[in-house]
């Protein structure tokens, strides 16, 4: 029944007016999509963690909330639907853009709800905010699958490096425009609402800030019109083929090396993703940095350095072999986590904090651009949504499951040992990387078995 309704909504996509043309329009559109993808990510991860840390929640509880990000790792279960059907009510925008428009609207509504069901004190029940965050993460994961597929389709054939760099730039713009501004303005709004130290004013400031930030998701609607719909590709004849064929094609493409590819997808970004789980409690509760300091340094300054890293990373992907780039950037990613060990030893120091953020953010931009390009090169355009969701989903699945124990590890081992663990887990995927690279003829092998 559902399939019939969805099938009947399919219409001829409306071609948007060309604001930009050619390659420039593609990169700008992908940058806007990166913003739409990054905004819910920073709110569900960094901003929510900062909110709970500000209220005084235990690090164990903050770590457990990593489980609400499980949908990012499980989106592969429904991503094939995005390759098969347009979003109901938005089919006139085309297959990819219809989902982008619908999901951006749902996310804007979801964040307003989250803001007003969130906790008021450290003694508040965490269940309402956990449920709201889980629903938002599921919608956001679906949006990521649609955006990943659109980007992979549109950039396939030589534009992977530029598309990856543009996406990371847009993603990080969301971090500074939303992640930084929320942290900077919460204390300022609280002072407008009441005297310094007024807990009720602080509570309202958080709710207002997150509501306004969530409404910024509507900017993502612009990408549904700016981004050109990729060329029509042959769709699977049935939903079962939409589910089975993408994974069978990936298996045929890599053969015995598929296990190594999945292992790298699972663990390569774990040093950065795991370390970030406890960064906010570490900075706020352990070292005592103010929200404004974190907003200006970690988010704003970090944003600038990530932009530089993403640009450099995109250029390196274009000029050097992908294996060489990933190996070098992977080592830098691991080494940058050592900065937090140094910060833990020196204590509260704005100078050391700034230096750590500069190095970590630059390395993060490098590795993000390179790894996005790596995933894009692994995917066949016809199965872009499902295959990219599988690869990126494994990355986030590892982050959510391991991150749930991050608070427990900090309570028992301390922050220095925790950040050391985040370094060690990045070594095995680096060693496996040479066997996980796409080779000439991989796509042909997959297509010959289609």
Helices and strands as residue ranges (DSSP letters): H 2-8, H 22-42, I 43-47, H 48-55, H 59-64, G 65-69, H 70-74, H 76-84, G 91-93, H 95-117, H 127-155, H 160-174, I 175-180, H 181-193, H 199-215, G 216-219, H 220-226, H 239-254, G 255-257, H 258-267, H 270-277, H 279-281, I 282-286, H 291-294, I 295-301, H 302-319, H 322-336, H 338-346, H 350-378, G 381-383, H 384-404, H 406-413, H 415-424, H 427-432, G 433-436, H 442-448
